[in-house]
Amino acid sequence: MEKDKIIKRVMTAAPVIPVVTVHDVGKAVELAKALVAGGLPSIEVTLRTPNAIEAIRAIADEVEGALAGAGTVLTSQQVRAVETAGADFMVSPGFAPDLLAAANDSPLPLLPGISSASEAMHLGELGYTCLKFFPAGPAGGPAYLKSIGAPLPQFSFCPTGGINSENASQYLELSNVLCVGGSWVAPSSLVNAGDWAAITKLASEAASLVG
């Protein structure tokens, strides 16, 4: 299935998918360029600001090598909006019938969120094998993902939520984890300051993480 290939390419492009919240569209392109330069091409822009869709459009249009993703996708209307913006993939903290129906009709792959084995099994029945594990820390962390790896070997995960440079490797060492998502590579203080060199350095360190 073509969508499976795309989302696996997104998840295996680097060990970390930066999760960024863009308040200033004018900084979106330079931020994405800094992340790509550091070795993190898959970028999840959360739909938590009024400027998020335009930020995704700018990254998709202007940043060579970037895979522009939309995060916090919750509704069918948002699915259509990110399609129009030229996004490469979508991420949701969970799933709902209307969202899944819209994603099924969309050319874009969806990485839906789960926090339990039952939710993973439900999505598995619908053909999903790549899932977001959220919120990773509160939902059980690496120990939980390791425990469901044997009974549910068909699933691959991108844990997100409470992950940082100190604990990312604990997730990445698991055979059912393809990557992790995190915001530590693009802290708001550096984004606001326009310190792209510092963000590239953080991205480079994240790109070299191994389990």
N, C-alpha and C positions, 0 to 999 in steps of 0.2 A: 504494500500500500504506500503510495507516494507520500502521504502525510507522515507516516511512521519514519520514512527515510529522512524527511526534512527535520523532524523534531529530534531524531537521534543525531543528526549532523549538528544541530544547535547545541545539544547536550554534551557532545564529545569534542566540540571545537576547542574547549579549554576546561580546566577543572572547576572554574568559577564562572557563574553568570552574574555580572554586576546588576544589582537591583537599585535603580536610580529614580529619584523623584525630582522632576524638572520644574522649577518655578519660573525660570527665565529662559524663554526659547532662544534668546541670543547666545546662551551658553551651551545649548544642547549639542551643536556640531563639534565645538572644541572639546567638550567633555567626551563625546564618543570617539573622537580622533585620539585623545589621550589614552582611553581604554584599549582601543584597537592597537595602538603603538606599543602598549605594554603586553599585548598577547591575549587580550580578552575580547574577541569579536562579537560574541552573543551578548546583547545588552537588553535588559528588561526595563522599560520605562513604565512606571506605575501610573495608572489612570486616576491619580489622586489630586491632580491640579487642573485648572482650566486650560492650561497650555500643553497638556500631555500629548494630545493628538497632533498638534502642530510640531511638537518636539520630535515625535516619531517620524512624521513626514520629512522633516529636515534631515534627520539622521539617515533615513532610507534614501533620500535624494542626493545627499552631499558627502557621505562618509564611505569611502571605498573600503571594502573588506568587512564592513559592519553587518551583522544580522540584527535588524531592528525588531525588537519584541515589545508587545504591549502587556503589561502586568495589571493585576487587579481587574481583569475583565469579568464582569458580573452579569451583563445583560445582552440580549440579542442586538439591541441598538448599538452597544459598544462594539460588538463583533463587526457590524457593518461599517462603523466609523473607522476602525483600525484597518480593515480591508482597504478602504478608500485612501487611507493615509500611506499605504504601501508597506505595511508591516510584514515581517517574515514569519512571525509566530505569535501566539497568544498564551498567556499564563493566567490561571485563576486560582484563588485560595481554596476553592471548593468546586462544587458542580451543582447544577439544578436542571430540571427538564428543559426549560426554554433555552438555556445557555447551550446545552448539549445539542439540541435540535438545530440551533443557529450555527454551531460549530460544524455539525455534520454537513450543512449546506454550504459551508465556507471553504474556499481553497486553502485557507490557512490552517496549520496544525494547532491544536490546543493541548497544552500541558495542564490538565486539571489537578486540583489539590485534593488530597485525602489525609486523614489522620488515624485511620483504622484499617485492619485487614478486611473487614466487611465492606468498607467503601471501595477498597482496591478490587475486591472480587466483583462488586457491582459494575464498576467501570470495565473490568476485564470482560464481562459478558457483552459489553457494547463495543469491544474491539480495542480498548486502550491498554497499552502495555507500558507506556512511559508516563510516570505520574510525579507530581510535586508532593512532597511530604511536608505538611504545614499544620501548625507551627512546630517545627522540628524539635526544638528544645522541650517545650511544655508537653508535646505529644509522646515523648519517650526517648528522644535522642537516638544516638547510634545503637544503643542496646535494643531498642524496639525494632529498628530496621534489621538488625542482625537476626533477631528472633523470628521475623517473618520471612527471612530469605529462603529458608529450607522449604517450608510449606507452600510458598508462593514464588517459585523461582522464575516465573514468566515476567515478572515486573522489574522495571528499572526506575530508579528514583532520583529526583533532584530535591534534596532537603533544603528548606529555607525557613528562617525564623530562629533567631538566637545564635546564628553561626558567625564566627569571626576567624581571624587569622590564627588564633590559638587552638580552636577546636575543629577547624575544617578538616584536618587530616584524619581525625577520628571517624569522620563520615566517609571520606574518600578511600579509606582502606577497605571498605565493605564492598563485596563483589556485586551487590545489587544497587550501588550508587554510581551513577555516571558523572555527576557533577554536583556542586552545591550552589545555592544562591545566597548572595549577601550584599550588604550596603557598605561594608567597611572599606571597600576599595575606592569609593567616591564619597567621602564624608562631606557634609554640607559646608563645613568651614573652608575646605579647600576649593570646593566648587564656587562658593561665594567670592573667594579671593582670586579665582581664576588661576590657581596654581596648578596648571596642567602637568608640569614636570613632576610634581609630587604625586599626582594621581597616576601618571604613567609608571612611576616607581612602585607604587602600591600594587598596580595591576601586574607588573612584571613579577613581583614577589608572589602574588596569588597564582599567576600562570605557572609558576614552578612548583606549586604544592603537589605533593604525592601522598598517598595513603601509607 
